[in-house]
Amino acid sequence: MTGDDELLQIERVIERLTTRYPAASPVDVEHIVRTVHKRLAECRIRDFVPLLVEKAARRELADSTVPAAGDIVL
């Protein structure tokens, strides 16, 4: 995966998570994704970085008690 491909995938992660967590500010979602991505900057094998970023960001968003799209909120 080239650097450009990785950045494109990260942008797609931001779009997916913004859609999945509509109660979260898009700015907050982007900040979380970019922060997680920076943590993985030193990884030598880059193929799975977007997947790892998405999983970690999703976990962080879920931990912040932001309801995901499709969740039942009572």
Buried (B, 14 or more C-beta within 10 A) or exposed (E): EEEEEBEEBBEEBBBBBBEBBEEBEBEBBBEBBBEBBEEBEEEEEBEEBBEBBBEBBBEBBBEEEBBBEEEEEE
